[in-house]
Amino acid sequence: MRLIVPIKQVPETSNVKMDPETGTMVRSGVEAIVNPLDLYAIEAALRLREAHGGQVVALSMGPPAADKALREAMAMGCDEAVLLSDRRFAGSDTWATAYALAQAIRKLGPFDLIICGERATDGDTGQVGPGIASFLGLPAITYVSKIGELADGGVRVERLVEGGRERLWAALPAVLTVVKEIAYPRLPTLRGKQRARQAQVPVWGPPEIEAREDWLGLKGSPTRVVKIEKPQVARQGELIRIKESEDVDRAVDAVMARLREWRILS
Ligand SMILES: Cc1cc2nc3c(=O)[nH]c(=O)nc-3n(C[C@H](O)[C@H](O)[C@H](O)COP(=O)(O)OP(=O)(O)OC[C@H]3O[C@@H](n4cnc5c(N)ncnc54)[C@H](O)[C@@H]3O)c2cc1C
């Protein structure tokens, strides 16, 4: 089997900061890691390769530093990695990102499955996997929790739905986005790390993937982040200080009075 795993490098924080002027993510000064949910996609692909043979290719679009994320994927066991990195990709929304990744996948040649993470912990849309499927005209199954047997030229899977599981079959090639239940990600091995350090990771730009430049980057993105707002958690707390032990009764009386005032206690 030939398996492609698109992985995204994300800031190692859930507190993603956005540039209010450009609407783009502020990545400088924040440690970057492999999107944690993509580790499950890598693991799922490696297990399929172990069961059926073949090759796992990790693919990422991002700044040159995303090379590190790809080498981590190789240290876990991916056979090859390709980075899409060029100023013309910068600022791509989910549509342009999915287009660029789909073009790169066309260039990579025949494959059986594309396995994505459920969502990226920064952008958090979960749109890129189905977007890739749409550009390539492939079936897409999201929230896959189990990959079963290969049958009748396709693959049987289970996907999580609210309150249960759905069993589906999709013809290959197909795109799956997987959830954490799929398999616990392995740690990189020392041998894997050595191999990853020495590996060639080709860097492709728009010409290499034969992409339309007007479909890339901020200019090629049909959506824009117009405004980013962080919800303000406003608490009007009241602090009752206790200095001496005799203050305790006074503090309890004050709390009880408040609870009665707010009709929480009668
Ligand atoms: C309406 C809208 C407008 C936006 N506008 C801007 C903008 O103006 N400027 C800007 O900088 N950003 C913008 N973004 C953010 C940008 O679209 C995302 O960072 C990027 O497209 C990936 O989407 P995501 O993070 O939601 O990934 P998801 O769709 O949540 O990721 C799902 C899976 O897709 C794969 N994947 C996602 N991204 C990549 C990648 N880069 N390489 C390889 N695999 C990947 C991974 O397997 C991942 O687990 C916008 C997003 C939205 C929703």
Ligand as a Chemical Component Dictionary entry (heavy atoms), coordinates in Angstrom:
data_LIG
# 
_chem_comp.id                   LIG 
_chem_comp.type                 NON-POLYMER 
_chem_comp.pdbx_formal_charge   0 
_chem_comp.three_letter_code    LIG 
# 
loop_
_chem_comp_atom.comp_id 
_chem_comp_atom.atom_id 
_chem_comp_atom.alt_atom_id 
_chem_comp_atom.type_symbol 
_chem_comp_atom.charge 
_chem_comp_atom.model_Cartn_x 
_chem_comp_atom.model_Cartn_y 
_chem_comp_atom.model_Cartn_z 
_chem_comp_atom.pdbx_ordinal 
LIG C1  C1  C 0 -12.101 31.187 7.147  1  
LIG C2  C2  C 0 -10.607 30.995 7.301  2  
LIG C3  C3  C 0 -9.747  31.954 6.847  3  
LIG C4  C4  C 0 -8.385  31.819 7.057  4  
LIG N1  N1  N 0 -7.602  32.793 6.637  5  
LIG C5  C5  C 0 -6.313  32.718 6.881  6  
LIG C6  C6  C 0 -5.501  33.766 6.496  7  
LIG O1  O1  O 0 -5.982  34.775 5.958  8  
LIG N2  N2  N 0 -4.174  33.636 6.747  9  
LIG C7  C7  C 0 -3.662  32.533 7.372  10 
LIG O2  O2  O 0 -2.462  32.450 7.601  11 
LIG N3  N3  N 0 -4.400  31.537 7.745  12 
LIG C8  C8  C 0 -5.723  31.607 7.526  13 
LIG N4  N4  N 0 -6.498  30.597 7.940  14 
LIG C9  C9  C 0 -5.859  29.452 8.588  15 
LIG C10 C10 C 0 -5.431  28.432 7.537  16 
LIG O3  O3  O 0 -6.495  28.176 6.690  17 
LIG C11 C11 C 0 -5.085  27.148 8.201  18 
LIG O4  O4  O 0 -3.983  27.270 9.042  19 
LIG C12 C12 C 0 -4.739  26.055 7.190  20 
LIG O5  O5  O 0 -5.469  26.170 6.035  21 
LIG C13 C13 C 0 -5.027  24.676 7.748  22 
LIG O6  O6  O 0 -6.303  24.620 8.255  23 
LIG P1  P1  P 0 -6.510  24.090 9.712  24 
LIG O7  O7  O 0 -5.393  24.580 10.559 25 
LIG O8  O8  O 0 -7.889  24.392 10.124 26 
LIG O9  O9  O 0 -6.319  22.517 9.499  27 
LIG P2  P2  P 0 -7.387  21.358 9.659  28 
LIG O10 O10 O 0 -8.277  21.328 8.488  29 
LIG O11 O11 O 0 -8.028  21.425 11.023 30 
LIG O12 O12 O 0 -6.390  20.140 9.598  31 
LIG C14 C14 C 0 -6.859  18.809 9.356  32 
LIG C15 C15 C 0 -5.741  17.969 8.876  33 
LIG O13 O13 O 0 -5.302  18.415 7.596  34 
LIG C16 C16 C 0 -3.885  18.264 7.480  35 
LIG N5  N5  N 0 -3.264  19.596 7.322  36 
LIG C17 C17 C 0 -3.767  20.812 7.648  37 
LIG N6  N6  N 0 -2.910  21.799 7.325  38 
LIG C18 C18 C 0 -1.838  21.185 6.764  39 
LIG C19 C19 C 0 -0.608  21.644 6.226  40 
LIG N7  N7  N 0 -0.289  22.948 6.184  41 
LIG N8  N8  N 0 0.267   20.745 5.735  42 
LIG C20 C20 C 0 -0.035  19.411 5.761  43 
LIG N9  N9  N 0 -1.167  18.917 6.260  44 
LIG C21 C21 C 0 -2.056  19.787 6.756  45 
LIG C22 C22 C 0 -3.433  17.562 8.767  46 
LIG O14 O14 O 0 -3.510  16.181 8.573  47 
LIG C23 C23 C 0 -4.499  17.998 9.765  48 
LIG O15 O15 O 0 -4.641  17.138 10.870 49 
LIG C24 C24 C 0 -7.857  30.682 7.714  50 
LIG C25 C25 C 0 -8.752  29.699 8.139  51 
LIG C26 C26 C 0 -10.093 29.847 7.940  52 
LIG C27 C27 C 0 -11.042 28.788 8.417  53 
# 
loop_
_chem_comp_bond.comp_id 
_chem_comp_bond.atom_id_1 
_chem_comp_bond.atom_id_2 
_chem_comp_bond.value_order 
_chem_comp_bond.pdbx_ordinal 
LIG C1  C2  SING 1  
LIG C2  C3  SING 2  
LIG C2  C26 DOUB 3  
LIG C3  C4  DOUB 4  
LIG C4  N1  SING 5  
LIG C4  C24 SING 6  
LIG N1  C5  DOUB 7  
LIG C5  C6  SING 8  
LIG C5  C8  SING 9  
LIG C6  O1  DOUB 10 
LIG C6  N2  SING 11 
LIG N2  C7  SING 12 
LIG C7  O2  DOUB 13 
LIG C7  N3  SING 14 
LIG N3  C8  DOUB 15 
LIG C8  N4  SING 16 
LIG N4  C9  SING 17 
LIG N4  C24 SING 18 
LIG C9  C10 SING 19 
LIG C10 O3  SING 20 
LIG C10 C11 SING 21 
LIG C11 O4  SING 22 
LIG C11 C12 SING 23 
LIG C12 O5  SING 24 
LIG C12 C13 SING 25 
LIG C13 O6  SING 26 
LIG O6  P1  SING 27 
LIG P1  O7  DOUB 28 
LIG P1  O8  SING 29 
LIG P1  O9  SING 30 
LIG O9  P2  SING 31 
LIG P2  O10 DOUB 32 
LIG P2  O11 SING 33 
LIG P2  O12 SING 34 
LIG O12 C14 SING 35 
LIG C14 C15 SING 36 
LIG C15 O13 SING 37 
LIG C15 C23 SING 38 
LIG O13 C16 SING 39 
LIG C16 N5  SING 40 
LIG C16 C22 SING 41 
LIG N5  C17 SING 42 
LIG N5  C21 SING 43 
LIG C17 N6  DOUB 44 
LIG N6  C18 SING 45 
LIG C18 C19 SING 46 
LIG C18 C21 DOUB 47 
LIG C19 N7  SING 48 
LIG C19 N8  DOUB 49 
LIG N8  C20 SING 50 
LIG C20 N9  DOUB 51 
LIG N9  C21 SING 52 
LIG C22 O14 SING 53 
LIG C22 C23 SING 54 
LIG C23 O15 SING 55 
LIG C24 C25 DOUB 56 
LIG C25 C26 SING 57 
LIG C26 C27 SING 58 
# 
